[in-house]
Amino acid sequence: MTLEPGTILTAIDPGAARTQVVVGRYDGQRVEVLATGVASTVGVNQLDSADVSAIATAMVQAVEQARRSTTAVVDACWLSVPSSWVQSTVTEGRVEPRRGAVRRDDVRDALRAACGRVETPTRLAIHHRVLGWTVDGRRFATPPVGVRGRELGVEVQVTICPRRTVDIVERACREANIRLEGLMLETMAAGSSTLTSHEREQGVALVDMGATKTTLAIWRGGVLVHHAVLPAGGDELTEAIAQHYRVGLAEACRIKEGWGCALVERVSDVESFDVEPLGGLARRESRLGLAQLLEPMVAELYHELGEELERAAGPVGVRTLVLCGGGAWLDGAAELASQAFRRRGVEVRLGIPGGVGGCSDLTSSTRFAVAVGLLIEASLSTRATAFYMNERARVVRQRKQFFRDLLRKFL
């Protein structure tokens, strides 16, 4: 697809704790951020069809918040899909050019053949990224249209998602009156906004610290080679605070985001904060005590990540680890990670979203890594990246292709 300058793009990241929206305008070269919106999704199960209305409500609230900050018309949207629902694999597609020289129809057929190898009645290819093309063994970085040969091949990395998940997303979008333009694995989107091409080529690990899970993804040779999900996230810290201080989850979340720290040495013993317990009088608590509660929990998570990283990366390993997600924004989280992974010879940095312009200060938090990455991927003007299309668009495309093939037989 080729975008016209001035096209409005909207990315929605429906996370487990909050739904985030970023609206941008494509200027012909990159995306200029125009507005953001956030809505709470605490207690909403994204995998449960019974929560479709709650998912739709959060989308509407976040989109409306963004609309209040811009005059741009928010219409088509790109959504992220949680990493625990999907798989990513590398596959190939091969076709014989119909007229000796490769045409655009042959390119589409090769991509369709590659995706068709991994699709099943219950799993759908929602996104693919082209890794390379071949014509009779000769390699090409771009579609080799016009090159003569007997066999056209393409290597692609395909993201596969349960069709049930796509159905839930489509229902939520219809209820929210949002036109779904594409879906993408949240890990792939986060990598687009936080990792450099050099890092993806040399080997890098991306850790997305979410509310209910922590995702580890490893790139090497420009390809996502490993993907794992640990069932631990920021909600565990919130619940620990709620139990320790005998407060509700909302108050515990306020304490964590406002006063939480993952590194005891960063906190002085004179710092304190207000606590409003359930059915009791407000009181002051030491921030040092809060840090002493949180640091061991975060350190244990990093220990599990380190073991998974060693199992996945093998003897070569990776030299850089990038932290993103809401959990990475916790005070002291990056410093504690640096201490934990330094012993493994791994450098740690925060994954602040980049690659966009405009009001980019609105998205200068690790929380917006996925949404900004969606905008970047949606703005690509080549066929190197392709999104899932909703079922109606898919049917129309298939019908057009049927008539093209029918006409070709008589030409």
C-alpha positions in Angstrom: 0.0 0.0 0.0 1.1 3.6 -0.7 -0.1 6.3 1.6 -0.9 9.8 0.5 0.7 12.6 2.4 -1.8 13.9 5.0 -3.3 10.5 5.7 -4.5 10.2 9.3 -3.4 7.0 11.1 -4.8 5.8 14.4 -3.2 3.1 16.6 -4.9 1.4 19.5 -3.1 -0.7 22.0 -5.8 -2.4 24.2 -3.6 -3.5 27.1 -4.6 -5.4 30.3 -4.4 -2.2 32.5 -5.2 0.6 30.0 -6.1 1.1 26.4 -3.9 3.6 24.7 -4.5 5.5 21.4 -2.1 7.5 19.3 -3.3 9.6 16.4 -0.8 10.7 13.7 -0.6 12.3 10.3 1.7 10.8 7.6 3.7 13.7 6.0 5.1 11.6 3.1 8.2 10.4 5.0 7.2 9.7 8.6 4.3 10.1 11.0 3.7 13.3 13.0 2.0 12.6 16.3 -1.1 14.7 16.8 -2.8 13.4 20.0 -3.0 10.6 22.5 -5.7 9.1 24.6 -5.8 6.6 27.5 -8.7 4.7 29.2 -8.6 2.1 32.0 -9.2 -1.5 31.2 -8.5 -2.9 34.7 -10.5 -6.1 35.2 -11.3 -6.6 31.5 -10.4 -10.0 30.0 -9.4 -9.4 26.4 -9.7 -13.1 25.6 -13.3 -13.4 26.9 -16.1 -12.7 24.4 -18.2 -11.7 27.4 -16.1 -8.6 27.8 -16.4 -7.4 24.3 -18.6 -4.4 25.4 -16.0 -3.4 28.0 -13.2 -3.6 25.4 -15.3 -1.5 23.0 -16.1 1.1 25.8 -12.4 1.5 26.6 -11.6 2.0 22.9 -14.3 4.7 22.6 -13.2 6.5 25.7 -9.5 6.5 24.6 -10.4 7.6 21.1 -12.7 10.4 22.3 -9.9 11.7 24.6 -7.6 11.8 21.6 -10.2 13.5 19.5 -10.5 16.4 22.0 -6.8 17.3 21.3 -7.0 17.3 17.5 -9.2 18.3 14.6 -8.2 15.3 12.6 -10.9 12.8 11.7 -10.2 9.5 13.4 -11.6 6.7 11.2 -9.5 3.6 10.4 -7.5 2.1 13.2 -4.7 -0.4 13.6 -4.8 -2.6 16.7 -2.2 -4.6 18.6 -2.8 -8.2 19.6 -1.3 -9.5 22.9 1.7 -11.7 22.5 0.2 -14.6 24.5 -2.4 -15.1 21.8 -0.2 -15.5 18.7 2.8 -17.2 17.2 5.4 -16.0 14.7 7.2 -18.2 12.2 9.3 -18.0 9.1 8.0 -19.7 6.0 8.5 -19.6 2.2 6.2 -19.4 -0.8 7.1 -20.4 -4.4 5.2 -19.9 -7.6 6.0 -20.1 -11.3 5.7 -16.8 -13.1 2.8 -17.1 -15.6 4.5 -15.2 -18.5 8.2 -15.8 -17.9 8.8 -12.4 -16.3 7.7 -11.7 -12.8 4.5 -9.6 -12.6 2.8 -8.0 -9.5 0.2 -10.8 -9.7 3.0 -13.3 -9.2 4.3 -11.4 -6.2 0.8 -11.5 -4.6 0.5 -15.2 -5.4 3.9 -16.0 -3.8 3.0 -14.1 -0.6 -0.4 -15.8 -0.5 1.3 -19.2 -0.9 3.7 -18.4 2.0 0.9 -17.4 4.3 -1.3 -20.3 3.2 1.3 -22.7 4.4 0.8 -21.7 8.0 -2.9 -20.9 8.1 -5.4 -23.4 9.4 -9.2 -23.5 9.9 -8.6 -22.1 13.4 -5.6 -19.8 12.9 -5.2 -16.8 10.7 -2.2 -15.0 9.3 -2.7 -11.4 10.5 0.7 -9.9 9.5 3.7 -10.7 7.5 7.1 -9.1 6.9 9.1 -10.0 3.8 12.6 -11.1 4.5 13.8 -11.6 0.9 12.9 -12.6 -2.7 14.5 -15.1 -5.1 14.2 -15.8 -8.8 15.8 -19.1 -9.7 18.1 -18.8 -6.7 19.1 -15.2 -7.3 18.3 -13.0 -4.3 16.5 -9.7 -4.3 15.7 -7.3 -1.5 12.6 -5.9 -3.2 9.9 -7.5 -5.3 11.7 -8.6 -8.5 9.0 -7.3 -10.9 10.1 -7.6 -14.5 12.9 -10.2 -13.8 12.6 -13.3 -16.0 12.8 -16.8 -14.4 11.1 -20.1 -13.9 10.5 -19.8 -10.1 9.7 -16.9 -7.9 10.3 -17.4 -4.2 9.7 -15.3 -1.1 10.7 -15.8 2.5 8.4 -14.1 5.1 7.9 -13.9 8.8 4.3 -14.6 9.4 2.3 -13.8 12.6 -0.5 -16.3 13.2 -3.5 -15.6 15.5 -6.5 -17.6 16.6 -9.5 -16.8 14.5 -11.6 -16.6 17.7 -9.3 -13.7 18.8 -9.9 -11.9 15.5 -13.6 -12.4 15.9 -13.5 -10.8 19.4 -11.5 -7.8 18.1 -13.8 -7.3 15.1 -16.9 -7.4 17.3 -15.4 -4.9 19.7 -14.5 -2.6 16.8 -18.0 -2.8 15.3 -19.6 -2.0 18.7 -17.2 0.9 19.1 -18.0 2.1 15.5 -14.3 1.8 14.6 -13.2 0.7 11.2 -10.5 -2.0 11.8 -7.7 -1.6 9.2 -5.1 -4.0 10.5 -3.8 -6.1 13.4 -0.2 -6.7 14.5 1.6 -8.6 17.2 2.3 -6.2 20.1 5.9 -7.4 20.4 6.6 -6.7 16.7 5.0 -3.2 17.0 7.1 -2.4 20.1 10.3 -3.5 18.3 9.5 -1.1 15.4 9.5 1.9 17.7 12.3 1.0 20.1 14.9 -1.1 18.3 17.4 0.0 15.7 18.0 -2.0 12.5 21.6 -2.6 13.7 20.4 -4.0 17.0 17.9 -6.4 15.3 20.7 -7.6 12.9 23.3 -8.1 15.6 21.1 -9.6 18.2 18.9 -7.9 20.8 16.3 -8.8 23.5 13.1 -6.8 24.0 11.3 -7.1 27.3 7.7 -5.7 27.4 6.7 -5.4 31.1 2.9 -5.4 31.0 0.2 -5.6 33.7 -0.5 -9.3 33.6 2.5 -10.7 31.8 6.1 -10.0 30.7 7.1 -10.7 27.2 10.6 -11.6 26.0 11.4 -11.3 22.3 14.8 -11.9 20.7 15.9 -10.6 17.3 18.9 -11.9 15.4 19.7 -11.4 11.7 16.8 -9.0 11.4 14.3 -11.7 12.3 12.3 -12.4 15.5 13.8 -15.7 16.5 12.4 -16.3 19.9 9.2 -15.3 21.8 8.3 -16.2 25.3 5.6 -15.0 27.8 6.2 -15.0 31.6 2.9 -14.9 33.7 4.1 -12.1 35.9 3.6 -8.3 35.6 2.7 -5.1 37.2 -0.6 -6.4 38.7 1.4 -8.6 41.1 3.1 -5.5 42.5 -0.3 -3.7 42.8 -1.8 -6.7 44.6 1.2 -6.9 47.0 0.8 -3.2 47.8 -2.9 -3.6 48.4 -2.4 -6.5 50.8 0.5 -4.9 52.6 -1.1 -1.6 53.2 -4.7 -2.9 53.4 -6.0 -0.7 50.6 -8.1 -1.2 47.5 -6.6 -1.9 44.1 -7.2 1.6 42.8 -5.4 3.1 45.8 -2.6 0.5 45.4 -2.2 1.4 41.8 -1.9 5.1 42.7 0.7 4.3 45.3 2.7 2.2 42.8 2.7 4.8 40.0 3.3 7.8 42.3 5.7 6.4 44.9 6.8 3.0 43.9 10.5 2.2 43.4 12.3 -1.0 42.4 15.6 0.0 43.9 16.0 0.6 47.6 19.2 2.5 47.3 17.4 5.2 45.3 15.1 6.1 48.2 15.9 8.0 51.4 14.5 7.1 54.7 12.8 10.5 55.1 10.5 10.2 52.0 6.9 9.3 52.8 3.5 9.3 51.1 -0.2 9.3 52.1 -2.2 6.1 52.3 -6.0 5.9 52.4 -6.9 2.4 53.7 -10.3 0.8 53.3 -12.6 1.9 56.1 -9.8 3.6 58.0 -8.1 6.9 58.6 -5.5 8.3 56.2 -1.9 7.8 57.4 1.7 8.4 56.2 4.0 5.6 55.2 7.7 5.4 54.5 8.6 5.2 50.8 11.7 3.2 51.8 9.4 0.5 53.1 7.5 0.4 49.8 10.8 0.0 47.9 11.8 -2.8 50.3 8.5 -4.5 49.4 8.9 -4.1 45.6 12.6 -4.6 44.9 12.6 -8.4 45.7 9.6 -9.0 43.4 11.1 -7.1 40.5 14.5 -8.8 41.1 12.8 -12.2 40.9 11.2 -11.3 37.6 14.6 -10.3 36.2 16.1 -13.6 37.4 13.5 -15.5 35.5 14.0 -13.4 32.4 17.8 -14.0 32.6 17.3 -17.8 32.7 14.9 -17.6 29.8 17.3 -15.4 27.9 20.2 -17.9 28.4 18.0 -20.8 27.3 16.8 -19.0 24.2 19.9 -17.1 23.1 22.3 -20.1 23.3 26.0 -19.7 23.6 26.1 -16.7 21.3 23.7 -14.7 23.5 22.7 -11.1 23.1 24.5 -8.0 24.2 21.6 -5.5 24.5 18.3 -5.8 26.4 15.6 -3.1 25.9 12.9 -2.5 28.4 9.4 -1.2 27.4 5.9 -1.3 28.7 4.3 0.3 31.8 6.4 -1.8 34.2 9.6 -0.4 32.7 8.5 3.1 33.7 8.6 2.2 37.4 11.2 4.2 39.2 14.4 2.2 39.5 13.3 -0.6 37.2 15.9 0.1 34.6 18.7 0.5 37.1 17.9 -2.7 38.8 17.8 -4.5 35.4 21.3 -3.1 34.6 22.6 -4.5 37.9 20.9 -7.9 37.3 22.0 -8.3 33.7 25.5 -6.8 33.9 26.6 -10.1 35.5 25.4 -11.8 32.3 27.3 -9.4 30.1 24.1 -7.7 28.8 23.7 -3.9 28.5 20.2 -2.6 29.4 18.5 0.5 28.2 14.9 1.9 28.2 12.9 1.5 25.1 11.6 5.1 24.5 9.5 5.2 21.3 11.2 6.9 18.4 10.8 7.2 14.6 8.0 9.8 14.8 7.7 13.6 14.8 5.2 16.2 15.7 4.1 16.1 19.4 6.4 13.2 20.1 6.8 14.3 23.7 3.3 12.9 24.2 4.6 9.4 23.6 8.0 9.7 25.3 7.2 7.0 27.7 7.9 3.2 27.5 4.1 2.8 27.8 3.5 4.0 24.2 6.1 1.7 22.6 3.4 -0.6 21.0 1.1 2.2 19.8 3.9 4.2 18.2 5.2 1.1 16.6 1.8 0.4 15.1 1.8 3.9 13.5 5.3 3.4 12.1 4.3 0.0 10.6 1.0 1.4 9.2 2.9 4.2 7.5 5.3 2.0 5.6 4.9 2.7 1.9 6.2 -0.6 0.6 4.8 -4.1 0.4 7.6 -5.3 2.8 5.0 -5.2 5.6 1.4 -6.2 5.2 -1.4 -6.2 7.8 -4.5 -8.4 8.2 -7.6 -7.0 6.5 -11.0 -7.4 8.0 -13.2 -10.2 6.7 -15.3 -8.0 4.4 -12.3 -6.5 2.8 -10.8 -10.0 2.5 -13.9 -11.3 0.6 -13.9 -8.3 -1.8 -10.2 -8.9 -2.5 -10.8 -12.6 -3.1 -13.6 -11.8 -5.5 -11.5 -9.3 -7.5 -8.7 -11.9 -7.7 -11.1 -14.5 -9.0 -12.2 -12.3 -11.8 -8.6 -11.3 -12.6 -7.7 -15.0 -12.9 -10.8 -15.7 -15.0 -9.9 -12.8 -17.4 -6.3 -13.9 -17.6 -7.3 -17.3 -19.0 -8.8 -15.6 -22.0 -6.0 -13.1 -22.6 
